[in-house]
Amino acid sequence: MLKNEKIVPRSTNFADWYTSVINEAKLIKYTDIKGFMIFEPRGWSIWERIKEILDKKFKSIGVKNVYMPLLIPISEFKKEKDHIEGFAPELFTVTRIGEKKIEDELAIRPTSEIWFCKYFNLSVKSYKDLPLICNQWTSVLRAEKNTRAFLRNSEFHWHEVHAVFETFDDANNFSKNFLDLYADFCEKDLCIPVVKGQKTNIEKFAGADITYTIESMMQDGQALQSGTSHVLGQNFAKPYDIKFQDKNNTLQYVWQTSQGLTTRIIGSIIMVHGDDKGLVLPFSIADVQIKIICLSAQKKPEVLQYANDIYNRLSSIYRCEIVNSDKGLGYLLSESETQGTPINIIVGEKDLDSKTFTYVRRDDEVKNVCNINDLEKEILVAKQMFEQNIYQRAKQKLDSNIIEVDNFKDFETVIKNQQWAKVYFADNDEIERQIKELTGATARCIVELNSKQTKPCFYTKQPCNRVVIFARAY
């Protein structure tokens, strides 16, 4: 098979490899505005598949889709102090309509808590109205200093779930369950193993009491926050006066949550599964799951008919495409590899007489010759083996590169080796900032809170009960 010379080897420069894969797979085109990117058809189709899968999961647990306005008065942002402080450096604002200056400037949404608060204020009157759980699929704007396709777009696409509940426990349980939904989606649909946990005080969402997170490990050892679930408590309910009448006819403030997963998950897919030949797309989100490559069809039309028969048998189950080209097999397979197609089926003149077909999985590139009568059975096994293999490969990478340490010297070594450090760490914001300054590593999540067992903090040696994972991150 031909090698795509435009793809930079991962061992040469991982960042350049990532960019070259995006370019060669034709996922994104860059524009003249920093951080604003054009999603090409292949890039957008991945997001469409992600949306399709998640939207079904959301609706199955009672989430309703809505849409909130794009513009938010700056005065409304100021009602929740941490929220405005967290987003102020990234806000895009509208200051004029035509030539007329706007007195109360408008922010282009970086997130939609404020409009959801307005909606909840108008919609919730009684405990009978709770819980109220809503989602919107949209884009938001945040002025990123250092932009990178999918990972740090100034305009990115996402979903945001916002919900209100009667009690803290209801809100907290919903947030934890939603994190489980994210983890299940990543592991089963995207074949990406994740670590679940709670963000530290420094790393939590601006305006949240608790932030839960799933973190995935890229092939270069860096972490990527892949989905978050926030308990907002009553931090928004009080300034926005979201109250309900409880069963005792007493007015109470609601308890609020928000959840979000963005197009940065596409970056995770690329960096967890991709190789030096291009994308490796999980079956569930590949726009073309099976590509049927015809050889010599121009000389022998029966080959194309044979391919069409295969297409008709598989297309009711899988997303298939027939490629009838006079280009060589090596070129066609290389192109398919770059695009990340999970399975390629190859048919030519010899298959007509022998009643066979050949398939190649993207993850192992072994040519398997099978009887045409076993088509559906063989492809099902190939799909299952493909998904199992790319998941296990990523899982082995994750498990073998989380290293338990109990002192700062070993911690530094682990981080320099592009691994994750698992440590007992005291709850100390200033020390956490020092560690980031010294090593570039951030606290990705608290994975354990041992109420009965304490050990010395790896940095301060004070007794503590929190087990935290630190890593460098995107």
N, C-alpha and C positions, 0 to 999 in steps of 0.2 A: 504494500500500500504506500501511496505517496505521502510524504510528510509535508504539512503546511509550514513552509519556511518562515512565514510571517508571525507565527506564534513563538514568543520568547520562552525558552525552557524555564521551568519553575526554579531550578537550581541556580540559574544565572541571575535572575531578578524576579522575585515573586510578584511585586507590584506591577512590573512591566508585563509579566505573564498574564496577570488578571486583565489589564487593559487590552492586551493583544487578543485575548480570547473574546472579549466583548466586541471588539472591532471585527474580528474575522467571522464570528458567529452572527454578526449583524443584529445586535440587540439594541444599540443606542447610537444616535448621532449627536455630536456636540454642537452647541449654538454659540453665538457671540455674547450671550449673557451668562455670566458665571453661575454655575450650578443649575441652569435650566437646560434640560436635555430632551431630545426627541426620542420617544420609544418607537423603535422600528417594529414591523409586524411580528417578528419572532420574539422580541423582548416583551411586547405588550401581550402576546398570547400566553406567555408564562404567567403574567399577572392575572389575566382573565381566568386561567385554570385555577390559580390559587383562590381567587375570589369565589369562583363557582363552588369549590370544595368547602371553603369556610362558611359561605353563606348558607349552605344546607345544614352545616353543623350548628350555626347560630339559631336558625329558625327552628331546629329540632328541640332547642331548650327555651323557646318562647321569646326570642329576640325579634323585635320589629324594626324594619328599616325606615328611616326618615331622612330628611335633608335639612340642614341648617344654613343660614345666610353666610356669605363669604366675608362680609365686613363687620367689624366689631368696634363700637365706640371705645376710644382709649379710656374714657372716664369709667367704663364698666370694668376694664382690666384692673383699675386701681383699687377696686373693692376688696380684692384678695391680695394681700401684700406679697407673699412668697411667689405667687403666680406671676405678677407683673415683674418682680425682680428677676425671676428665672428666665423670662422670655424677652425682656426689654432689649438686650443686645442684638436679638435676632429678628425683631419686628420689622416688617415692611408696612409703611403707613401711607394712607391717602390724605393729602393735605388740601387738594383743590378739586373742585368740579368745574371744568372749563377754566375760566379766569377767576372764579370766585373762591376765595380762601374759606376753608371749613373751620368753624370755631372749635368744635369738638372733633379732633382728628380721628380718623378711622384706621384700625389695624386690619390688615389682611390676615385671616385666621392662621395662627401657628398651631392651634388646637381649638376645640369647640366647647370647652367646659362652660363658658359664659352663656352661649345661646342655649345650651341644654339646661342650664340653671333657670333661665328665663322660661323655657318650656315647662320645666317641672313646676315652677312657681305657679304657672297658669293651669296646670293639669292635675296637680295633686292637692286634694282637699281633705281626704279621709284615709284611714288605714285600709279601707276597701280598695283604694286606688293603687295600693302597693303590693308587690314591687312593680315598678315601671321600668322596663328595660328596652333601650333603643340603640340602634346602630346606624351609622352612615358610612358609605363608601365615598371617598372624596380625595382631594389633594389639599395640602397645606403648604405654607411658605415660611421658611426660616432661613435667615441670611447666614449660611455656613461660611466660615473663614477658609477652610480647606476642603474643597469639594472633590468627590470621587464618585464615579458612576454607581448608582444604586445605593452605595454606602452613605454618601453625604451629598445628596442633591439639595439645592436650596428650595426647589419645589419637589415634593415627593408625594406618592400616592399611598393611601392606607385605609384601614377601617378604624373607626373609633366607636366603641360601645360605651354608653353612659347609662347608669342605672341608679335608682333610689330605692331604699329599703326602710323597713320599720325599726330595725335594731342594728347595732354594730355587728353582732354575730351573723345576722343575715348577710350583711354587706361583706364581711370578712370571708365567710364560707363561699359566697358567690365568686369572690376574687380568686380564692384558692382553686375552686373548681374550674374557673376559666383558664387559669394557668395550666391545669391538667389537660384541658382541651387543646391549648396551644402545643403542649409537649407531645400529646398524642398525634396531632397533625404533623408536627415536624418529624417524629420518629416513624410513623406508619405511612404517611403520604409522601414526605420528602426524603425519607431514609436518612435523616440527620439526627444523631443522638444528641441529647441536650442535658445540661445540669440545671435543676430547678432550685430556686432559693429566694431569699429576701434581700433587697438592697440595703446597704448601710445608710445611715442618716445623710451622709454627703452625696451618695449616689442616687437617692430616691427622687422621684418626680417632684418638681416644684409645686407645692400645694397639697401633697399627699401626706397622710399619716404613715402609710405602709406602701411600699412598692415590691411586688413579687416579679421575678424575672426568669426567663429561660436563656441560658448562655450556650452557644455552640463554639466548637474549636475548629479553626481553619487549618489548612495544611501547613501554614507557616507558624503554627502554635499560638497565634493571636486569638483572642476571644471576640465574639460578636454577639451583642445583645439582640436576641431574635424575636422577642415578644415580651410585653410587660402588662401587668395587671395591678391596678392601684386601688387602695382603700383611701378615699378622699376624706373619710370621716364626716365631720360637720363644718369643715373649713370653708366650703362654698355655701352650704345650706344657710349658715347664719348671716353672712353679708348679703346674700341674695334672698333671704327670708323665705326659705322653702320649708313650710310647716304642714303638718297634717293633724287631724283630730283623731286621737287614739281611742281605744275601746272604752276608756273611762271619760270620754268627752273632754280630754285635756289636750291642748295644742303642744305638739312636739316637733323638733327639727328632724328632718330625714337624715339617713346615713347614706352616703353616696360612694359610687365606685366609677372607675373608667378603665378601659382596656384598649390596647392598640398593637397592631402588627403592620409593618410597612413594606414597601418595595425593597428595603434593604435585605429582606429575606432572600431575594434573588441573588444578591451578592454572596450570601451564605451558601446557596446551592452551588454557585460557580466555584467558590473557594474550598468547599468541603469535598465535592465530587470530581471536579475537573482535572484534566491531565495535560500533558504536553501536546496532545493532538487536538484539544479543544474542550467543549462542554461534555458533561455526562449528565443528562437530564433524567431525574426520577420518572418512572413510567406515568405516574398520575398527572404530571404537568407538562409532558411533552406534547406539543401540538401534533406532531407526527410520531406515533408510538412505534409503528412498523413501516419501514420503507421497503417496497418490493422493486428490486432492480432487475430490469429486463436486459438480457444480453443477446445481440444479433437479431433483435425483433424486426429491424428494417429489412433484413434478408429473409427472415422466416416469420411471417405474421402469426403463425401458430404459437410462437413463444409469447407474444402479447396476449393472445387468448388464454393461454395457460396462466399467465400472471393475473389476468382479469378473474379467472376462476378462483385463484387464491384470494384475491381482493374480496370477492363476493362472499367467500366463506368466513373471512376474518373481520370485515368492516362493520358488521353488526355488533361486534364485541370490542374492537379496538379502532383507534384513529389511524387509518392506513393511507399510504400514498404510493402510486405507481410511478417509477422513473423509467421512461423509455427514451434513451439517449444514445448517440453514437460515440459518446466519450468513453474512455477506457474504464474498466472495472476499478483499477487502482485509484483513479481520479474520483470516481463516484463514491467509493467507500471513504476516501479521505474527506470529501465534502460532507458526507453524512456524519463522520466522526467529529468534525469541527462543530457541526450543528447539534451534536449530542443525541442523535436518534438512538433509542434503546436497543432496537433489533432491526437488522437488515436481512431481508430474504433475497437470495440471488437465484434467478432462473435463467436457463439457457437451453440450447438445442438438445444437449444430452439428457436434460431432465424430462423432455417429452417422451423419450423412449424408455427411460428407466423408471418413470413415474416417481421422481424424487424432487426434493428442493433442498437448498442449502441455506442455513441461517447463521448469522454472526451476531453475538451479543456485544454491545459497546464496551462492557467492562472487561471482557477477556479476549476478544478478537479471535476465538477459535472457530474454524469452519466446521459446522455440524451438518452432515448429509443425512436426510431423513426420508422415509416413505411418505408420499403425498397423502395416503390414507390416514396418517397419524398427525396431520397438520395441526388441528386444534389442540390436541393433547401435547404435542411437542412445544408449541408456542406458549401454552399456559405454563409448562414447566420452565421454559426459558425466561418468561416474565418473572416467575417466582424466584428463580436462581439469581437473576439480575438484581432484583430488589434486595434480596438477602445479602448478596455479596457486597454491594456498595454500602449498605448499612453497616455490615460487620467490619468492613475496611475502616470506615469512619469511627466506629465504636472502639476498635482496637487502638486507633490513633489517640482518641480521647482518654481511654482508660490508662494507657501506658505513659501518658504525659501529664497526669495529675500526681504531683509528688508531695508527700507529707514531710514537712520540715518543722523543726522546733527552735531554730535560731536564725538570726539575720544573715549570717555569712552563707549558710546553705540556701537561704531564701534568694539572695542575690545570684547565686550560681544557677538556681532553677530558672529564674527569670531571664538571665543571660542566655541560657540554653533554649530559650523560646518554649518553655513549658509553663504549666500552671502550678502555683504553690498552694497547698492546703495546710492551713495553720490555725492554731488557737490564737485569737486576736481580741484584745480588750477594746471595748467601745470607746474610742478616743478619736475625735475628728481631727485634731491637730496632728497626732501621730500618723493618721491615715494620709494626710496631706504631705507629711515629711517623706513617707514611704514612696509616694508617687513622684515626688521631686527627686529622690535619690535613685530610683530604679525605673521609673516610667510605668510601673505596675499600679493598677487600680483594684479596689475591692470589687470583684464581679458579683458575688452574692454570699450571703450567710447560708450555709447548707445545714448547719446543726445548731440548736440551742439546747445544751445539756443542763437541764435544771438541777440535777443532782450531782453531776460530776464537773469539777473544775481542774484546769491545768494552767501552767504558767503561759502567759502571752509570749509569743515568739520574739517580740520586740521589747516590751517593757518588763517582762517576767512577772507582772502582776497576775494573780489568779483570775481566770475568766472562764466562761462557759460557752463562748461562741466559736464555732468552726467556720472559717471564712476562706474562700478561694480568691487569690490574687492572680492577675495576669495582665499583660499588655493587651490592649484592645483597639479595635477599629471604632 
